[in-house]
Amino acid sequence: MDPGIGMCRDNGHDIPNWKDPVNDLKKFHIRIFHIHLKDITGANRLGQFF
């Protein structure tokens, strides 16, 4: 794959799905050009993150 093709990591998709964002950062660090951060403060009584 062309090294000029990167990715934008969005941890807002990992946390609600119980994924480890640090794992993806380690796995794809060479391809990450941007990081989109999201402030996740907690979950409501239905388990939905807000």
C-alpha positions as a Markdown table, in Angstrom:
| # | Residue | x | y | z |
|---|---|---|---|---|
| 1 | Met | 0.0 | 0.0 | 0.0 |
| 2 | Asp | 1.2 | 3.5 | -0.8 |
| 3 | Pro | 2.8 | 5.1 | 2.3 |
| 4 | Gly | 1.1 | 8.3 | 1.4 |
| 5 | Ile | -2.3 | 6.8 | 2.3 |
| 6 | Gly | -3.0 | 7.3 | 5.9 |
| 7 | Met | -5.9 | 7.2 | 8.3 |
| 8 | Cys | -7.7 | 9.3 | 10.8 |
| 9 | Arg | -8.2 | 7.5 | 14.1 |
| 10 | Asp | -11.5 | 8.2 | 15.9 |
| 11 | Asn | -11.6 | 6.9 | 19.4 |
| 12 | Gly | -15.2 | 7.8 | 19.6 |
| 13 | His | -16.0 | 4.6 | 17.8 |
| 14 | Asp | -13.8 | 2.4 | 20.0 |
| 15 | Ile | -15.0 | 3.3 | 23.5 |
| 16 | Pro | -18.8 | 2.6 | 23.1 |
| 17 | Asn | -17.9 | -0.8 | 21.5 |
| 18 | Trp | -15.6 | -1.7 | 24.3 |
| 19 | Lys | -12.5 | -1.6 | 22.1 |
| 20 | Asp | -9.1 | -0.5 | 23.2 |
| 21 | Pro | -8.0 | 2.6 | 21.3 |
| 22 | Val | -4.4 | 2.2 | 22.5 |
| 23 | Asn | -4.2 | -1.1 | 20.7 |
| 24 | Asp | -5.2 | 0.5 | 17.4 |
| 25 | Leu | -2.7 | 3.3 | 17.9 |
| 26 | Lys | 0.1 | 0.8 | 18.4 |
| 27 | Lys | -1.1 | -1.3 | 15.4 |
| 28 | Phe | -1.5 | 1.5 | 12.9 |
| 29 | His | 0.9 | 4.2 | 14.2 |
| 30 | Ile | 2.7 | 4.5 | 10.9 |
| 31 | Arg | -0.5 | 5.2 | 9.0 |
| 32 | Ile | -2.1 | 7.6 | 11.4 |
| 33 | Phe | -2.0 | 11.1 | 10.1 |
| 34 | His | -4.8 | 12.6 | 12.2 |
| 35 | Ile | -6.5 | 11.7 | 15.5 |
| 36 | His | -10.1 | 12.7 | 16.3 |
| 37 | Leu | -10.6 | 12.8 | 20.0 |
| 38 | Lys | -13.9 | 12.5 | 21.8 |
| 39 | Asp | -14.7 | 13.3 | 25.4 |
| 40 | Ile | -16.6 | 10.3 | 26.8 |
| 41 | Thr | -17.7 | 11.1 | 30.4 |
| 42 | Gly | -19.8 | 8.0 | 31.2 |
| 43 | Ala | -22.7 | 5.8 | 30.4 |
| 44 | Asn | -26.4 | 6.2 | 31.3 |
| 45 | Arg | -28.5 | 3.5 | 32.9 |
| 46 | Leu | -29.1 | 1.9 | 29.4 |
| 47 | Gly | -25.3 | 1.6 | 28.9 |
| 48 | Gln | -25.3 | 4.3 | 26.3 |
| 49 | Phe | -22.2 | 6.6 | 26.4 |
| 50 | Phe | -22.7 | 10.3 | 26.4 |
